[in-house]
Every structure is written in C-alpha cells, then in structure tokens.
C-alpha cells in the first residue's frame, strides 16, 4: 500500500473511531518513506501464539523494544504474558514453553494492547515474517475496538530475501528463519521462541541488515519497506 493511501486510511479511521486506545494510536502520522532511515523510530515486536490463524488462535505473549535510528533502547524492552481462554494446544506449548498455569496468570489482552499501541504510535513496526504479527494484532484490535490495525512495517525476512536474490545467492526457506539469519550476521544468540528475545533478535538483525546495505549515501526508509 502506498504511503499516501495509508495516510488517508489512517485519518479516516481516526475520524471514525470513538475515544479508545486505537484512536489515540491513529492520531499519530506514519513516518514518511522518504525520510533517512536513521531519523526514524521503530518498535521491534514479536508474538507467541497458540497457532498461526489470527481468526482462531490466541496471543500468548508479546515482546517489544524501541529503536531510535540505529540504536536499540534496552530500557524500553517489555515482555507481557497474556491470559488465554481454554487450554494451550500441546504442539504449541512444546515450541514456546508457556504452560496453562502461566497463561492463566497473564494479563488481559485489552490491558496489554494499549501499552503496545502507545509504543508503536508514530513509529515503524519491525518484525520477522511480519504477516503473523500484523494479522494477530489486527484481529485483536478489530475485536476490541471495531477496526483493524494499520501499520507501516519493515519485515526483516523480506529484506533478507531481497538481498539474497539481488546478489544471486542461492538459499532455501530455512535460511530465512530469524536465528539462521542472526547467525549469518554473527549476532548474539538469544533464547528462541520467547517473545522478547525474538523481538531483540529482530531489532539486531534489522540494524545489521541496514549497516550491511548502507553505502553512506543516506538510505531512505523506503529502501526497507
């Protein structure tokens, strides 16, 4: 979606919504794609979920951290466990290691989501395979406030694939996984399948990708969208 159309839709949803956290989020313009990427603020986000279908599955935990230009602001790092309805599927629990008891002690999504939206306001979302985060967050906003989330996002998986294709480097699907790419860039290894750890890994991967591509001529945000 073009930046102009995205801005039009943001304004329309701001006018349409009654007072709520999503309306407050829509009050902030999206950063322009023509800006130097170093002059933009970002929020790296990761979700752990009970499955991959935003219409049927639930968010179990959310991790995020803010980046200002080419710096990760660790003081902004947050990890929130979310209360879910029903039992967690066994095949899902094996991956994220969140138990039913832990999930039962989590926070209501209606309390966690406004905190994340405040962090995202006026910033760019960074995620690895961002379709998952955008899909689940959009469905959650629709259920809570009647409108889906609009967000301008950098998908580190898409950035990686474009770079490999541009350089005619052969790759397979597993090479595009978050931790495989972090290893390629010699980044620190954080624990896998923890929302905050994966958010931090996505943030570090974005900065590594940006540094690798930046020729010193002032790359634009558009180069990553």
JOURGI-V28011 format. One record per helix or strand of 2 or more residues. SS is the DSSP state (H for helix, E for strand). FROM is the first residue (numbers start at 1). LEN is the number of residues. If there is no record, write none. Layout:
ss:from:len
SS:FROM:LEN
SS:FROM:LEN
This chain:
ss:from:len
H:3:14
H:21:6
H:37:3
E:41:9
E:59:10
E:71:12
H:90:7
H:100:5
H:109:12
E:124:4
H:130:16
E:153:3
H:156:11
H:173:4
H:178:7
H:195:19
H:221:4
